[in-house]
Amino acid sequence: LFSQNSQAEVPIVGVLNGQVISGQIDRLSICDNDIYLIDFKSNKYVPKTHLDVPVTYQKQMKTYKDLLKKIFPDKVIHTYLLWTENLTLMELFKNED
């Protein structure tokens, strides 16, 4: 996620379901067959599993993933949250690609 292929604070804009979406990806790494998308979260409470992640964050990351899938339809997109409180890297949507 911090290799030479990665970029910080990448703006993303697109249309999903007729709605214009604009956001910023904290960390993005584009490789041959895969894309790694990471967002930093500084909450004091860190969920124990991806199932406990607040719905707001799940929607945000799903939106970013869907926008990237439109741009890179042939790549597998891996979506992560990095909880800065305890440096936990948590993958979301593991079996959706």
C-alpha positions as CSV (number, residue, x, y, z in Angstrom):
1,L,0.0,0.0,0.0
2,F,3.0,2.3,0.3
3,S,5.0,1.1,-2.7
4,Q,6.2,3.2,-5.6
5,N,2.9,2.3,-7.3
6,S,0.8,4.0,-4.6
7,Q,-0.5,7.5,-4.4
8,A,-1.8,9.6,-1.5
9,E,-5.0,11.7,-1.4
10,V,-6.3,10.7,-4.9
11,P,-9.4,12.6,-6.0
12,I,-12.1,10.6,-7.5
13,V,-15.2,11.8,-9.4
14,G,-17.8,9.9,-11.3
15,V,-21.5,9.1,-11.7
16,L,-23.3,6.2,-10.0
17,N,-27.0,5.6,-10.4
18,G,-27.4,9.1,-11.9
19,Q,-25.7,10.8,-9.0
20,V,-22.5,12.7,-9.3
21,I,-20.0,11.5,-6.7
22,S,-16.8,13.3,-5.6
23,G,-14.4,12.1,-2.9
24,Q,-10.8,11.6,-2.0
25,I,-9.1,8.3,-1.6
26,D,-6.5,8.4,1.2
27,R,-4.2,5.8,-0.4
28,L,-4.4,4.1,-3.8
29,S,-2.2,1.5,-5.4
30,I,-2.7,0.3,-8.9
31,C,-0.9,-2.9,-9.9
32,D,-1.1,-5.2,-12.9
33,N,-4.2,-7.1,-12.0
34,D,-5.3,-5.5,-8.7
35,I,-6.1,-2.2,-7.2
36,Y,-5.6,-1.5,-3.4
37,L,-7.9,1.2,-1.9
38,I,-7.3,2.3,1.7
39,D,-8.9,4.9,3.8
40,F,-7.6,6.0,7.2
41,K,-10.0,6.2,10.2
42,S,-9.0,7.9,13.4
43,N,-11.9,6.7,15.6
44,K,-11.2,5.9,19.2
45,Y,-13.5,2.9,18.8
46,V,-12.1,0.3,16.5
47,P,-14.5,-2.4,15.3
48,K,-13.5,-6.0,16.0
49,T,-14.5,-7.2,12.5
50,H,-15.5,-5.8,9.2
51,L,-19.1,-6.7,10.0
52,D,-19.0,-4.1,12.8
53,V,-17.8,-1.2,10.6
54,P,-20.2,1.7,10.7
55,V,-22.6,1.8,7.7
56,T,-21.4,5.2,6.7
57,Y,-17.9,3.9,6.2
58,Q,-19.1,0.8,4.4
59,K,-21.1,3.0,2.0
60,Q,-18.2,5.3,1.4
61,M,-15.8,2.5,0.5
62,K,-18.4,0.7,-1.6
63,T,-19.0,3.9,-3.6
64,Y,-15.2,4.3,-4.2
65,K,-14.9,0.7,-5.2
66,D,-17.9,1.0,-7.6
67,L,-16.4,4.1,-9.2
68,L,-13.0,2.4,-9.6
69,K,-14.7,-0.7,-11.1
70,K,-16.2,1.5,-13.8
71,I,-12.7,2.9,-14.6
72,F,-10.8,-0.4,-14.3
73,P,-13.4,-3.2,-15.1
74,D,-10.8,-5.9,-15.5
75,K,-9.0,-5.3,-12.2
76,V,-9.8,-6.8,-8.8
77,I,-10.3,-4.1,-6.3
78,H,-9.3,-4.7,-2.6
79,T,-10.8,-2.3,-0.1
80,Y,-9.3,-1.6,3.3
81,L,-9.7,0.7,6.3
82,L,-6.7,1.5,8.4
83,W,-7.6,2.3,12.0
84,T,-5.0,4.7,13.2
85,E,-5.9,4.2,16.9
86,N,-4.3,0.7,17.0
87,L,-2.9,0.4,13.4
88,T,-5.3,-2.3,12.4
89,L,-5.7,-2.9,8.7
90,M,-9.2,-4.3,7.9
91,E,-10.3,-5.6,4.6
92,L,-13.9,-4.9,3.5
93,F,-16.0,-6.7,0.8
94,K,-13.6,-9.7,0.7
95,N,-15.6,-12.0,-1.5
96,E,-17.4,-9.6,-3.9
97,D,-15.0,-9.7,-6.9
